[in-house]
Amino acid sequence: MSRVLIIGAGGVAAVTVKKCARLPEHFDEIYLASRTVSKCEALQQEVGADRVKGVFAVDADDAQQVEALIRKVEPDLVINLALPYQDLPIMDACLATGVDYLDTANYEPKDEAKFEYSWQWAYQDKFKEKGIMALLGSGFDPGVTNVYTAYAAKHYFDEIHYLDIVDCNGGDHGQAFATNFNPEINIREITQRGRFWEDGQWKETDPLSVREDLDYQNIGVRASYLMFHEELESLVKHFPTLKRARFWMTFGEAYLNHLRVLEGIGMTSIEPIEFQGQKIVPLEFLKAVLPNPGSLAEGYTGMTCIGTYITGIKDGKEKTIFIYNNCDHAVCNEEVGAQAVSYTTGVPAMIGAALMLNGTWKKAGVWNMEQFDPDPFMELLNQHGLPWQVIECDNSPFSK
């Protein structure tokens, strides 16, 4: 019998809970916890108390609270779908209780818009000695894009040299300005400096200053901007033949104009300010007034296209492939009441958890997605709503 504790009750967690609930062969008992227990109760009511056996209130910033909850539930696996700030307290609680851990995004400190794997990689020896496993970044990007890279390296190349991860949301939610996942995390991510790997070193760019107009399958041409994303850090470590690795995301002009204005007037700042006798963080206030990403699903049209362009050598010849998925917002809403951005993160979290629980991906220590055999994960993507395609390209679509 397998028992999981899912921490978090936002849009991604809702998808993961619903997907896990349909697979009793992998998830016998599901328990759900969040700071706002009413969200957990609503999810429990939606999927049924026979599948979500219990709901709890927990402050995931507090490792001792999480530890006490784990001891109460006694899960085989903790699925962390809370905020990235809370990764380390939850990992500490798992370490104290000897329970496996999975997340979808790497740690970042609350007082600095900086995310990197160093903090979580530092747990490697502790988790290994305890005989437990941590799987980092089992979302889409990071997550599926890491697995795509491992799959390409296994089946299509002798060496991979160039990697470009592309993330296009070609959908329309009808809002003047909204983010497709947690606004606080999203805006922190896209307003920091760009960074990419080239010729054995990291190079930086001004935020959103490098643009490519790319033609996305079933969507069309979209302006794509170079950013830093955490999977680059692990991929260049685990695929040392990479000469260059970059990440690109699409943004419409209206979105960027809103963002520039908000940034210009200080609303994206994470520095506390004094307001009516109390300290507030402007970005946290902005998050409170923006639409909840979970509310965007109804009426959301269009689709996403997320994938990896990979160029490398096979049998002495250079070749390029593109592995990608299209995910339709309306189809996701019809299936689980979510928009595609939540869906594309929530489904891989379920798949990673299933592979850990059934022993397919099982090894003590702290691991990234690309360090395991990609084939079982790729097979489950096709079975659970995220089918992928491989295109062999004449050449890379990026400017030289």
KOLDREN-929229 format. One record per residue (C-alpha): residue in one letter; x, y, z negated. Coordinates in steps of 0.1 Angstrom, whole numbers, padded with zeros to 4 digits, always signed. Layout:
% residues N
AXYZ/...
% end
This chain:
% residues 400
M+0000+0000+0000/S+0013+0035+0008/R+0004+0067-0010/V+0012+0102+0001/L+0011+0136-0016/I+0006+0165+0009/I+0016+0199-0006/G-0001+0228+0013/A-0036+0234+0026/G-0031+0258+0055/G-0038+0252+0092/V-0009+0228+0097/A-0018+0208+0066/A-0054+0206+0077/V-0043+0189+0110/T-0020+0165+0092/V-0046+0155+0066/K-0072+0148+0092/K-0047+0128+0113/C-0035+0108+0083/A-0070+0101+0072/R-0077+0083+0105/L-0048+0059+0100/P-0054+0039+0068/E-0030+0013+0081/H-0002+0039+0074/F-0018+0061+0048/D-0038+0040+0023/E-0042+0069-0002/I-0039+0106+0004/Y-0036+0132-0023/L-0036+0170-0016/A-0022+0199-0036/S-0020+0237-0031/R-0018+0269-0051/T-0055+0274-0040/V-0072+0242-0050/S-0105+0253-0033/K-0088+0248+0001/C-0079+0213-0009/E-0114+0206-0020/A-0128+0218+0013/L-0104+0195+0032/Q-0114+0166+0009/Q-0151+0172+0016/E-0144+0174+0053/V-0125+0141+0056/G-0142+0123+0027/A-0132+0114-0009/D-0126+0079+0002/R-0096+0091+0022/V-0084+0121+0001/K-0084+0104-0033/G-0075+0135-0053/V-0068+0172-0051/F-0047+0194-0074/A-0036+0229-0081/V+0002+0234-0080/D+0026+0263-0078/A+0052+0248-0054/D+0077+0275-0064/D+0080+0257-0098/A+0100+0224-0095/Q+0088+0213-0129/Q+0051+0216-0119/V+0057+0197-0087/E+0077+0170-0107/A+0048+0166-0131/L+0023+0163-0103/I+0045+0137-0085/R+0047+0117-0118/K+0009+0118-0120/V+0002+0108-0084/E+0031+0084-0080/P+0033+0088-0042/D+0057+0069-0019/L+0063+0101+0001/V+0058+0139-0004/I+0049+0158+0027/N+0059+0194+0022/L+0036+0217+0043/A+0040+0246+0020/L+0061+0277+0027/P+0098+0274+0036/Y+0107+0292+0004/Q+0094+0262-0015/D+0115+0235+0002/L+0142+0234-0025/P+0119+0232-0056/I+0100+0204-0039/M+0132+0186-0030/D+0144+0190-0066/A+0111+0175-0078/C+0115+0145-0054/L+0151+0140-0065/A+0140+0140-0102/T+0112+0114-0095/G+0130+0093-0069/V+0104+0099-0041/D+0110+0104-0004/Y+0105+0139+0011/L+0095+0153+0045/D+0091+0189+0057/T+0085+0208+0090/A+0107+0239+0086/N+0140+0245+0069/Y+0146+0265+0037/E+0149+0303+0036/P+0152+0325+0006/K+0123+0347-0001/D+0144+0379-0005/E+0164+0374+0027/A+0151+0368+0063/K+0176+0340+0069/F+0171+0304+0075/E+0197+0277+0078/Y+0202+0240+0069/S+0231+0245+0046/W+0210+0246+0014/Q+0192+0213+0023/W+0222+0195+0038/A+0238+0201+0004/Y+0214+0175-0011/Q+0228+0147+0011/D+0249+0130-0016/K+0223+0134-0043/F+0195+0118-0022/K+0218+0091-0010/E+0229+0082-0046/K+0192+0082-0057/G+0184+0059-0028/I+0157+0082-0013/M+0153+0099+0020/A+0146+0134+0032/L+0134+0140+0067/L+0139+0177+0077/G+0119+0195+0103/S+0092+0170+0114/G+0072+0196+0133/F+0073+0205+0170/D+0101+0230+0171/P+0120+0219+0151/G+0110+0183+0153/V+0097+0171+0186/T+0123+0192+0205/N+0150+0175+0185/V+0136+0141+0194/Y+0133+0152+0231/T+0170+0159+0230/A+0179+0126+0214/Y+0156+0108+0240/A+0173+0126+0269/A+0207+0118+0255/K+0198+0081+0251/H+0180+0075+0285/Y+0191+0102+0310/F+0227+0113+0303/D+0262+0102+0295/E+0269+0136+0280/I+0246+0166+0275/H+0262+0201+0281/Y+0234+0227+0282/L+0202+0229+0262/D+0174+0255+0264/I+0144+0250+0242/V+0113+0269+0255/D+0081+0277+0236/C+0053+0292+0255/N+0018+0299+0241/G-0003+0307+0272/G-0035+0310+0251/D-0058+0338+0243/H-0074+0342+0209/G-0091+0375+0216/Q-0075+0394+0187/A-0057+0427+0191/F-0028+0413+0170/A-0025+0380+0153/T+0002+0353+0146/N-0004+0317+0153/F+0011+0305+0121/N+0018+0321+0087/P+0023+0359+0096/E+0049+0364+0069/I+0071+0336+0082/N+0064+0343+0118/I+0073+0380+0117/R+0104+0374+0095/E+0115+0349+0122/I+0111+0370+0153/T+0125+0403+0139/Q+0159+0389+0130/R+0189+0390+0153/G+0190+0364+0181/R+0217+0337+0179/F+0229+0310+0203/W+0257+0285+0206/E+0283+0289+0234/D+0318+0277+0239/G+0322+0263+0204/Q+0309+0294+0185/W+0277+0312+0175/K+0270+0344+0194/E+0245+0371+0184/T+0221+0394+0202/D+0198+0423+0191/P+0163+0410+0183/L+0143+0401+0214/S+0169+0419+0237/V+0175+0390+0261/R+0147+0381+0284/E+0141+0355+0311/D+0109+0352+0332/L+0101+0315+0333/D+0075+0295+0351/Y+0057+0272+0326/Q+0039+0241+0337/N+0001+0246+0340/I+0005+0282+0326/G+0026+0303+0350/V+0053+0329+0347/R+0058+0343+0312/A+0084+0367+0297/S+0106+0346+0274/Y+0129+0360+0248/L+0160+0346+0232/M+0158+0339+0195/F+0175+0319+0169/H+0157+0287+0158/E+0168+0262+0132/E+0169+0232+0154/L+0198+0247+0173/E+0220+0244+0142/S+0214+0207+0137/L+0215+0198+0174/V+0249+0214+0181/K+0262+0195+0150/H+0249+0162+0161/F+0255+0166+0199/P+0291+0179+0199/T+0293+0178+0237/L+0269+0208+0240/K+0286+0237+0256/R+0256+0260+0251/A+0223+0258+0232/R+0196+0284+0232/F+0160+0289+0221/W+0133+0310+0239/M+0098+0320+0230/T+0072+0339+0250/F+0055+0372+0238/G+0030+0394+0257/E+0036+0431+0260/A+0006+0440+0238/Y+0020+0417+0210/L+0055+0433+0213/N+0040+0469+0212/H+0021+0461+0180/L+0052+0446+0165/R+0074+0476+0174/V+0049+0500+0158/L+0045+0479+0126/E+0083+0476+0124/G+0088+0513+0130/I+0065+0523+0102/G+0081+0498+0078/M+0052+0473+0076/T+0075+0443+0084/S+0099+0451+0056/I+0106+0425+0029/E+0120+0451+0005/P+0095+0459-0023/I+0081+0494-0026/E+0062+0512-0053/F+0025+0516-0047/Q+0000+0528-0072/G+0021+0518-0102/Q+0031+0483-0089/K+0057+0467-0066/I+0044+0454-0033/V+0062+0439-0003/P+0050+0455+0029/L+0051+0423+0049/E+0031+0404+0023/F+0005+0432+0024/L+0005+0430+0062/K-0001+0392+0060/A-0031+0399+0038/V-0048+0421+0064/L-0040+0401+0096/P-0063+0373+0108/N-0057+0340+0091/P-0041+0317+0117/G-0065+0290+0107/S-0094+0312+0118/L-0083+0316+0154/A-0093+0281+0167/E-0129+0290+0176/G-0129+0305+0211/Y-0092+0301+0216/T-0086+0294+0253/G-0055+0283+0273/M-0026+0260+0263/T+0009+0258+0251/C+0040+0245+0269/I+0069+0235+0246/G+0099+0216+0258/T+0136+0213+0265/Y+0156+0219+0296/I+0187+0198+0294/T+0217+0197+0318/G+0244+0171+0316/I+0264+0144+0333/K+0251+0110+0344/D+0274+0086+0363/G+0298+0115+0370/K+0271+0138+0385/E+0254+0168+0370/K+0216+0167+0366/T+0189+0187+0348/I+0156+0175+0333/F+0127+0191+0315/I+0108+0172+0288/Y+0077+0190+0277/N+0041+0189+0264/N+0011+0209+0273/C-0014+0213+0244/D-0049+0228+0250/H-0063+0251+0222/A-0099+0242+0230/V-0093+0205+0230/C-0075+0207+0196/N-0104+0227+0182/E-0129+0201+0194/E-0108+0172+0179/V-0098+0186+0145/G-0110+0223+0143/A-0075+0238+0148/Q-0057+0258+0174/A-0028+0242+0193/V+0000+0258+0173/S-0012+0242+0141/Y-0019+0210+0160/T+0016+0207+0175/T+0031+0210+0141/G+0006+0189+0121/V+0007+0159+0144/P+0045+0154+0143/A+0044+0157+0105/M+0020+0128+0104/I+0041+0107+0129/G+0073+0113+0110/A+0056+0103+0077/A+0042+0071+0093/L+0077+0061+0106/M+0091+0066+0071/L+0064+0047+0054/N+0065+0017+0077/G+0103+0015+0075/T+0110+0023+0112/W+0129+0055+0101/K+0144+0047+0067/K+0178+0056+0054/A+0188+0071+0021/G+0201+0107+0024/V+0191+0139+0041/W+0185+0137+0079/N+0174+0157+0109/M+0150+0142+0135/E+0176+0136+0162/Q+0196+0113+0139/F+0171+0084+0144/D+0160+0063+0173/P+0137+0086+0193/D+0117+0059+0211/P+0092+0050+0184/F+0085+0087+0178/M+0080+0094+0215/E+0056+0064+0218/L+0035+0077+0189/L+0034+0112+0204/N+0016+0097+0235/Q-0008+0078+0212/H-0018+0107+0189/G-0025+0137+0211/L+0008+0151+0222/P+0016+0133+0255/W+0049+0143+0271/Q+0062+0145+0307/V+0098+0144+0321/I+0106+0163+0353/E+0139+0160+0371/C+0149+0194+0383/D+0170+0205+0413/N+0187+0230+0390/S+0182+0249+0358/P+0157+0278+0360/F+0178+0301+0339/S+0199+0329+0352/K+0236+0322+0353/
% end
